[in-house]
Amino acid sequence: MILSKIFISIVDIHAKQKLLVDLQVNASYDVIIVGAGTAGCLAAYSAAKEGLGKIALVDRKTKGQIGSKICGDGIGIKHIEFLESLGYPLRENEVVRNVIQNAHIISPDSKTDFSIPIQGQLAIIDRHKFGQVLLNETINDQITLFDKSTLNSIEQKGNTVEAKFTTNKAEPLVLSAPLLIDGSGFNSKIREDFGIFDEYAKVKDDEQYYCYREICTLEGNVPEKYSDSAIFEFSYDITKGGYMWFFSRGGNEYNMGTGIPKTWIKNLSPKEIYQANMISRFQSSTVLNSGGGFVPTRHPIPTHVKDNIILTGDAGAIVNPLHGGGLGASLASGYIAGKIAAKVVPDQTVSEEGLWIYNQKILEKYCQRYSILDFYRILLQNIPDVELNHALAEGYLPMDKIFYAREYEQLMHLSRKLGQIWSQLPNQRFNLLPNYIEKVHQMTTKYPASPDGITNWQKEYSQIYSEFQSKIAIKK
């Protein structure tokens, strides 16, 4: 009799647990956040901090794998300090591996070296630890994590969005909410595959780099310039418009890699370029971690909101077009999206019109500057080494000043000053630049105040880049 009661009690507990699971996996939330990386965690954090009480945070990886990603692992110290001010114990958990003191931008012939003292403004981090600290410090009673769940489909149902995820269970995970925030990274199905966002949001092959990266220890006598430095090298002959990087992680450990435009992957291997032109410079090395992946490198997409969906971070291609760096933009865009979610969901103003303020904030914070930097990216992808060597040596392409023009007004002032020189050059790649930069400047300063004006605006905006690209492209 006692055993029978115990058995019934156990069955009852299991039934209640199953009911709880069923309620979780087929439930309504205030917001669904796809991707538990940098953008996703900051969106969840700020939404919860601002008062949303029921947040679903979903990721395709296991909880312990979240944060593992192939990238350069660089982030501005100001972003580390911002996260620590929110309560994320990054340095306590040894997330910061090194603080970079100098940057170098080197010409293809190695004769011009822009050496830039950056005075500890750039941190090189342990990417996995960074992601784990963000995740573990973000999750609370307001936020439910669903790991090992891959987005399969989205369906609009009245004022809600229903998202279905494939899991390791027989039944799919089905979640619904009035708002969905996409922080799923560059391979976003929402941006590319579901027909929600149009052609202007899609990333073309020449607007993304395929990268190969190794974290390794270098042995023997390593030249001084590689110590405590971030080094960028550009060469069309080697990378066909891509780049190579060497980032010191402190001591004799380095994050090194190369990226090439996706248009070249049938002809070139970034791993082979890395082996032939980078790691071969050093006496010997031990590989600690390696891998490859794609990063977006393009002008900002025209809109990051559609209906009741917001794109953040790499999912919205909010990255620096010159080198694909996007950690800072990911945390900022996620944080902004979460704050907006906490306002529009309780107010029941979730709509494209209601979310438009996100576009305006991201435009001001990142996209105006990135829209101009993309012309420099297109130039670097389409300039022979002999022309680039001359431009860098003569100073009419000061990559150090371009890289570290961190404010939009500063970048525009520099570009206009350089434009006075470029317009006098016989080289079409340069003398066309001032006109096209001004065209996009005019476009971004007249960004539509509502979704009603975006159709014509995005067509004209995108056409400017297409024209410039077609006029200066190196014929293959």
C-alpha positions as CSV (number, residue, x, y, z in Angstrom):
1,M,0.0,0.0,0.0
2,I,2.8,2.4,0.9
3,L,4.7,1.4,-2.3
4,S,1.5,2.0,-4.3
5,K,1.1,5.5,-2.8
6,I,4.8,6.3,-3.5
7,F,4.3,5.1,-7.1
8,I,1.2,7.2,-7.6
9,S,3.0,10.2,-6.1
10,I,6.0,9.7,-8.5
11,V,3.6,9.4,-11.5
12,D,1.8,12.6,-10.3
13,I,5.1,14.5,-10.1
14,H,6.1,13.3,-13.6
15,A,2.7,14.4,-14.9
16,K,3.0,17.8,-13.4
17,Q,6.6,18.1,-14.8
18,K,5.3,17.1,-18.3
19,L,2.5,19.6,-18.0
20,L,5.0,22.3,-17.1
21,V,7.2,21.4,-20.1
22,D,4.1,21.4,-22.4
23,L,3.1,24.8,-21.2
24,Q,6.6,26.1,-21.8
25,V,7.1,24.7,-25.3
26,N,3.6,25.6,-26.5
27,A,3.2,28.9,-24.8
28,S,2.7,32.7,-25.3
29,Y,5.5,35.1,-24.4
30,D,5.9,38.9,-24.3
31,V,8.8,38.5,-26.8
32,I,10.6,35.7,-28.6
33,I,14.4,36.3,-29.0
34,V,16.0,34.0,-31.6
35,G,19.7,33.6,-30.8
36,A,21.3,33.7,-27.4
37,G,24.5,35.4,-28.5
38,T,25.6,38.9,-27.8
39,A,22.6,40.6,-29.4
40,G,20.1,38.1,-28.1
41,C,21.4,38.3,-24.5
42,L,21.4,42.1,-24.4
43,A,17.9,42.2,-25.9
44,A,16.7,39.8,-23.2
45,Y,18.5,41.7,-20.5
46,S,17.2,45.2,-21.4
47,A,13.7,43.9,-22.0
48,A,13.6,42.2,-18.6
49,K,15.2,45.2,-16.9
50,E,12.5,47.5,-18.4
51,G,9.7,45.3,-17.1
52,L,8.8,42.5,-19.5
53,G,8.0,39.5,-17.5
54,K,7.9,36.6,-19.9
55,I,10.8,36.3,-22.4
56,A,11.7,33.3,-24.5
57,L,15.4,33.1,-25.4
58,V,16.1,30.4,-28.0
59,D,19.3,29.1,-29.5
60,R,20.3,26.2,-31.7
61,K,23.4,25.3,-29.7
62,T,23.5,23.6,-26.3
63,K,23.7,25.9,-23.4
64,G,27.4,25.1,-22.8
65,Q,28.3,25.8,-26.5
66,I,26.7,29.2,-26.7
67,G,29.5,31.8,-27.2
68,S,31.7,29.6,-29.4
69,K,32.2,31.4,-32.6
70,I,34.9,31.9,-35.2
71,C,35.8,35.6,-35.3
72,G,38.6,38.1,-34.6
73,D,37.5,38.3,-30.9
74,G,38.1,42.1,-30.8
75,I,35.8,44.5,-29.0
76,G,36.2,48.1,-27.8
77,I,37.1,48.6,-24.2
78,K,34.2,51.0,-23.9
79,H,31.8,48.1,-24.6
80,I,33.5,45.9,-21.9
81,E,33.1,48.8,-19.4
82,F,29.4,49.3,-20.4
83,L,28.7,45.6,-19.9
84,E,30.5,45.6,-16.5
85,S,28.4,48.7,-15.5
86,L,25.3,46.5,-16.2
87,G,26.7,43.8,-13.8
88,Y,28.4,41.4,-16.2
89,P,31.6,40.2,-14.4
90,L,33.8,39.9,-17.5
91,R,37.2,40.6,-16.2
92,E,36.5,38.6,-13.0
93,N,35.9,35.6,-15.3
94,E,39.1,36.3,-17.3
95,V,37.2,37.1,-20.5
96,V,39.7,39.8,-21.5
97,R,42.8,38.1,-22.8
98,N,44.7,41.2,-23.9
99,V,44.4,45.0,-24.2
100,I,45.8,46.2,-27.5
101,Q,48.2,49.2,-27.4
102,N,48.9,49.6,-31.1
103,A,47.4,49.0,-34.5
104,H,49.1,48.7,-37.8
105,I,47.7,49.0,-41.3
106,I,50.2,47.8,-43.8
107,S,50.4,48.2,-47.6
108,P,50.7,45.2,-50.0
109,D,54.4,45.9,-50.6
110,S,55.0,46.4,-46.8
111,K,56.7,49.8,-47.4
112,T,53.9,51.8,-45.8
113,D,53.0,51.0,-42.2
114,F,50.4,53.2,-40.5
115,S,51.3,52.6,-36.9
116,I,48.5,53.8,-34.7
117,P,48.7,54.1,-30.9
118,I,45.2,53.1,-29.7
119,Q,46.0,53.4,-26.0
120,G,44.2,50.3,-24.8
121,Q,41.0,51.0,-26.6
122,L,40.7,47.5,-28.0
123,A,40.3,44.2,-26.0
124,I,40.9,40.8,-27.4
125,I,38.6,38.4,-25.6
126,D,38.0,34.7,-25.0
127,R,34.9,34.5,-27.2
128,H,33.4,31.4,-25.5
129,K,33.8,32.7,-22.0
130,F,32.4,36.0,-23.1
131,G,29.3,34.3,-24.4
132,Q,28.9,32.2,-21.4
133,V,29.1,35.1,-18.9
134,L,26.6,37.0,-20.9
135,L,24.2,34.1,-21.0
136,N,24.5,33.0,-17.4
137,E,24.2,36.5,-16.0
138,T,21.2,37.3,-18.3
139,I,19.0,34.3,-17.5
140,N,16.6,35.0,-14.6
141,D,13.0,34.2,-13.6
142,Q,11.7,36.5,-16.4
143,I,13.7,34.7,-19.1
144,T,13.4,31.1,-20.2
145,L,16.2,29.6,-22.3
146,F,15.4,27.0,-24.9
147,D,18.6,25.6,-26.2
148,K,19.2,22.9,-28.9
149,S,16.3,24.5,-30.9
150,T,16.6,25.5,-34.5
151,L,14.1,27.9,-36.1
152,N,12.1,26.2,-38.7
153,S,9.2,28.5,-39.7
154,I,7.4,31.7,-38.8
155,E,3.7,32.4,-39.2
156,Q,1.9,35.7,-38.7
157,K,-1.4,35.1,-36.8
158,G,-3.2,38.4,-36.3
159,N,-1.2,40.5,-33.8
160,T,1.2,37.7,-32.9
161,V,4.0,35.8,-34.5
162,E,4.2,32.0,-34.1
163,A,7.6,30.5,-34.4
164,K,8.3,26.8,-34.7
165,F,11.6,25.2,-33.8
166,T,13.1,21.8,-34.5
167,T,14.4,20.2,-31.3
168,N,15.8,16.8,-30.3
169,K,12.3,15.8,-29.3
170,A,9.6,14.4,-31.6
171,E,7.3,17.4,-31.3
172,P,8.5,20.8,-32.5
173,L,8.9,23.7,-30.1
174,V,6.1,26.2,-30.8
175,L,6.2,29.7,-29.3
176,S,4.1,32.8,-29.9
177,A,4.5,36.4,-29.0
178,P,3.4,39.9,-30.2
179,L,7.1,40.6,-31.1
180,L,10.1,38.6,-32.3
181,I,13.7,39.8,-32.1
182,D,16.2,38.1,-34.4
183,G,19.7,37.8,-33.0
184,S,20.5,34.5,-34.8
185,G,23.6,35.8,-36.5
186,F,24.6,36.2,-40.1
187,N,22.9,33.1,-41.4
188,S,19.5,34.5,-40.4
189,K,16.7,32.6,-42.0
190,I,14.4,35.5,-41.1
191,R,16.4,38.0,-43.1
192,E,17.2,35.7,-46.0
193,D,14.7,32.8,-46.4
194,F,11.2,33.4,-45.2
195,G,10.1,36.1,-47.6
196,I,9.6,38.6,-44.8
197,F,12.3,41.0,-45.8
198,D,12.8,41.9,-49.5
199,E,15.8,41.7,-51.8
200,Y,17.4,44.8,-50.4
201,A,18.0,43.0,-47.1
202,K,19.8,40.0,-48.8
203,V,23.6,39.8,-48.6
204,K,25.1,39.2,-52.1
205,D,28.3,37.2,-52.6
206,D,30.5,40.2,-53.0
207,E,29.1,41.7,-49.8
208,Q,30.4,38.9,-47.5
209,Y,33.8,37.5,-46.7
210,Y,34.6,33.8,-46.2
211,C,37.2,33.8,-43.3
212,Y,39.6,31.2,-42.0
213,R,41.0,31.8,-38.5
214,E,43.4,30.1,-36.1
215,I,44.2,30.8,-32.5
216,C,47.8,29.6,-32.0
217,T,50.9,30.0,-30.0
218,L,54.0,31.2,-31.9
219,E,57.4,29.9,-31.0
220,G,60.8,31.4,-31.6
221,N,61.6,35.0,-32.2
222,V,58.4,36.9,-33.1
223,P,59.0,40.4,-34.6
224,E,58.2,43.1,-32.1
225,K,55.5,44.7,-34.2
226,Y,53.2,41.6,-33.6
227,S,53.3,42.1,-29.8
228,D,50.3,43.8,-28.2
229,S,49.1,44.8,-31.6
230,A,46.3,44.5,-34.0
231,I,47.6,44.3,-37.6
232,F,45.6,44.6,-40.8
233,E,47.0,43.9,-44.2
234,F,45.3,44.4,-47.6
235,S,46.4,43.0,-50.9
236,Y,44.3,42.3,-54.0
237,D,46.9,40.0,-55.4
238,I,46.7,37.8,-52.3
239,T,43.1,38.1,-51.0
240,K,41.2,39.5,-54.1
241,G,39.9,42.4,-52.0
242,G,39.9,40.7,-48.7
243,Y,42.3,41.2,-45.8
244,M,44.6,39.5,-43.3
245,W,44.7,40.1,-39.6
246,F,47.1,39.4,-36.7
247,F,45.7,40.1,-33.2
248,S,47.9,39.5,-30.1
249,R,46.1,37.7,-27.3
250,G,49.0,38.3,-24.9
251,G,52.2,36.4,-24.4
252,N,52.9,34.3,-27.4
253,E,49.3,33.6,-28.3
254,Y,47.6,35.1,-31.4
255,N,44.3,35.2,-33.2
256,M,45.2,35.3,-36.9
257,G,43.2,34.8,-40.1
258,T,42.2,35.9,-43.5
259,G,39.0,36.8,-45.3
260,I,38.2,36.8,-49.0
261,P,35.1,37.9,-50.9
262,K,32.7,35.0,-51.3
263,T,32.8,35.5,-55.1
264,W,36.3,34.0,-55.0
265,I,35.7,30.9,-53.0
266,K,35.7,28.6,-56.1
267,N,39.1,29.8,-57.0
268,L,40.8,30.6,-53.7
269,S,40.9,29.0,-50.2
270,P,41.4,31.4,-47.3
271,K,43.0,28.6,-45.4
272,E,45.6,28.1,-48.1
273,I,46.2,31.9,-48.2
274,Y,46.7,31.8,-44.5
275,Q,49.2,29.0,-44.6
276,A,51.1,30.4,-47.5
277,N,51.2,34.1,-46.5
278,M,50.7,34.3,-42.8
279,I,51.7,31.4,-40.6
280,S,54.7,30.7,-42.8
281,R,56.3,33.9,-41.5
282,F,57.0,32.4,-38.2
283,Q,59.4,29.6,-37.2
284,S,56.8,27.3,-35.7
285,S,53.4,27.3,-34.1
286,T,50.9,25.2,-32.2
287,V,47.2,25.5,-33.2
288,L,44.8,25.8,-30.3
289,N,41.6,26.4,-32.3
290,S,40.7,26.8,-35.9
291,G,37.8,27.2,-38.2
292,G,36.0,29.2,-40.8
293,G,32.8,31.1,-41.5
294,F,31.1,33.9,-43.3
295,V,30.7,37.5,-42.2
296,P,28.7,40.3,-43.8
297,T,30.6,43.3,-45.2
298,R,28.2,45.6,-46.9
299,H,26.3,48.9,-46.5
300,P,23.5,48.7,-43.9
301,I,20.3,47.2,-45.1
302,P,17.5,49.8,-45.6
303,T,15.2,48.6,-42.8
304,H,15.7,46.3,-39.8
305,V,12.0,46.0,-38.9
306,K,9.1,44.4,-40.7
307,D,5.6,43.9,-39.2
308,N,6.4,42.7,-35.7
309,I,10.0,41.6,-36.2
310,I,13.3,43.3,-35.4
311,L,16.7,42.3,-36.8
312,T,19.7,42.9,-34.5
313,G,23.5,42.4,-34.8
314,D,24.8,40.2,-37.6
315,A,21.3,39.0,-38.4
316,G,20.7,42.6,-39.5
317,A,24.1,42.9,-41.1
318,I,25.0,45.7,-38.7
319,V,28.7,45.4,-39.0
320,N,31.7,47.5,-40.0
321,P,31.9,46.9,-43.8
322,L,35.7,47.3,-43.8
323,H,36.5,44.3,-41.7
324,G,33.2,42.7,-40.6
325,G,33.7,43.6,-36.9
326,G,30.3,43.6,-35.2
327,L,30.5,42.7,-31.5
328,G,29.9,46.2,-30.3
329,A,27.1,46.8,-32.8
330,S,25.5,43.5,-31.7
331,L,25.4,44.4,-28.0
332,A,24.2,47.9,-28.7
333,S,21.5,46.9,-31.2
334,G,20.3,44.1,-29.0
335,Y,20.1,46.4,-26.0
336,I,18.2,49.0,-27.9
337,A,15.8,46.4,-29.3
338,G,15.0,45.1,-25.8
339,K,14.2,48.6,-24.5
340,I,11.9,49.2,-27.4
341,A,10.2,45.8,-26.8
342,A,9.5,46.7,-23.2
343,K,7.7,49.8,-24.3
344,V,5.7,48.6,-27.4
345,V,4.5,45.3,-26.0
346,P,2.7,46.6,-22.9
347,D,1.4,49.6,-25.0
348,Q,0.1,47.2,-27.6
349,T,1.8,49.3,-30.3
350,V,3.8,46.5,-31.9
351,S,3.7,47.3,-35.6
352,E,6.2,48.3,-38.3
353,E,5.2,51.9,-37.6
354,G,5.7,51.4,-33.8
355,L,9.1,49.7,-34.3
356,W,10.4,52.3,-36.8
357,I,12.2,54.2,-34.0
358,Y,14.6,51.2,-33.9
359,N,15.7,52.0,-37.5
360,Q,16.2,55.6,-36.6
361,K,18.3,54.9,-33.5
362,I,20.5,52.3,-35.3
363,L,20.9,54.7,-38.3
364,E,22.2,57.4,-36.0
365,K,24.4,55.1,-33.9
366,Y,26.0,53.0,-36.7
367,C,24.4,53.0,-40.1
368,Q,25.2,56.5,-41.3
369,R,28.9,55.9,-40.6
370,Y,28.8,52.3,-42.0
371,S,27.1,53.6,-45.2
372,I,30.1,55.7,-46.0
373,L,32.7,53.1,-44.9
374,D,31.2,50.7,-47.4
375,F,32.6,52.9,-50.3
376,Y,36.1,52.3,-48.8
377,R,35.3,48.6,-48.7
378,I,34.2,48.5,-52.4
379,L,37.4,50.5,-53.3
380,L,39.6,48.1,-51.4
381,Q,37.9,45.1,-53.1
382,N,38.6,46.6,-56.5
383,I,42.0,48.3,-56.5
384,P,45.2,46.6,-57.8
385,D,48.1,46.4,-55.4
386,V,50.2,48.9,-57.4
387,E,47.5,51.6,-57.1
388,L,46.9,50.8,-53.4
389,N,50.6,51.0,-52.6
390,H,50.8,54.4,-54.3
391,A,47.6,55.7,-52.5
392,L,48.9,54.6,-49.1
393,A,52.5,55.9,-49.7
394,E,51.3,59.3,-51.0
395,G,48.8,59.7,-48.2
396,Y,45.6,60.1,-50.2
397,L,44.1,57.0,-48.7
398,P,45.0,57.4,-45.0
399,M,43.6,54.1,-43.7
400,D,44.6,54.8,-40.1
401,K,42.3,57.9,-40.0
402,I,39.5,56.1,-41.9
403,F,39.6,53.1,-39.6
404,Y,39.5,55.2,-36.4
405,A,37.0,57.9,-37.5
406,R,34.5,56.7,-34.9
407,E,31.9,59.4,-35.3
408,Y,29.9,60.0,-38.5
409,E,30.6,63.7,-38.6
410,Q,34.4,63.0,-38.2
411,L,34.3,60.5,-41.1
412,M,32.3,62.9,-43.4
413,H,34.7,65.7,-42.7
414,L,37.7,63.4,-43.5
415,S,36.0,62.1,-46.6
416,R,35.2,65.6,-47.9
417,K,38.7,66.7,-47.3
418,L,40.1,63.7,-49.1
419,G,37.5,64.2,-51.9
420,Q,39.2,67.5,-52.9
421,I,42.3,65.4,-53.7
422,W,40.5,62.5,-55.2
423,S,38.5,64.7,-57.7
424,Q,41.8,65.9,-59.2
425,L,43.3,62.4,-59.7
426,P,43.3,60.7,-63.1
427,N,42.4,57.4,-61.4
428,Q,38.6,56.8,-61.8
429,R,38.5,54.6,-58.7
430,F,39.2,57.7,-56.6
431,N,37.8,60.6,-58.5
432,L,34.3,59.0,-58.6
433,L,34.3,58.6,-54.8
434,P,33.4,62.1,-53.7
435,N,30.2,62.3,-55.7
436,Y,28.9,58.9,-54.5
437,I,29.8,59.6,-50.9
438,E,27.8,62.8,-51.1
439,K,24.8,61.0,-52.7
440,V,24.6,58.5,-49.8
441,H,25.2,61.2,-47.3
442,Q,22.1,63.0,-48.7
443,M,20.1,59.8,-48.6
444,T,20.8,58.9,-45.0
445,T,20.1,62.5,-43.8
446,K,16.7,62.1,-45.5
447,Y,15.9,58.7,-44.1
448,P,12.1,58.0,-44.2
449,A,10.3,59.0,-41.0
450,S,7.9,56.1,-41.4
451,P,7.6,52.8,-43.3
452,D,5.5,54.6,-46.0
453,G,8.6,56.1,-47.6
454,I,11.0,53.2,-47.6
455,T,10.0,51.6,-51.0
456,N,11.4,54.3,-53.2
457,W,14.2,55.3,-50.8
458,Q,15.7,51.8,-50.6
459,K,15.7,51.5,-54.4
460,E,17.6,54.7,-54.9
461,Y,20.0,54.0,-52.0
462,S,21.0,50.6,-53.2
463,Q,21.4,51.8,-56.8
464,I,24.1,54.2,-55.7
465,Y,26.4,51.4,-54.5
466,S,25.6,49.2,-57.5
467,E,26.6,52.0,-59.9
468,F,29.9,52.8,-58.0
469,Q,30.8,49.1,-57.9
470,S,30.1,48.6,-61.6
471,K,32.2,51.6,-62.6
472,I,35.4,50.8,-60.6
473,A,35.3,47.0,-60.6
474,I,38.4,45.1,-61.7
475,K,37.4,42.9,-64.7
476,K,38.1,39.3,-63.8
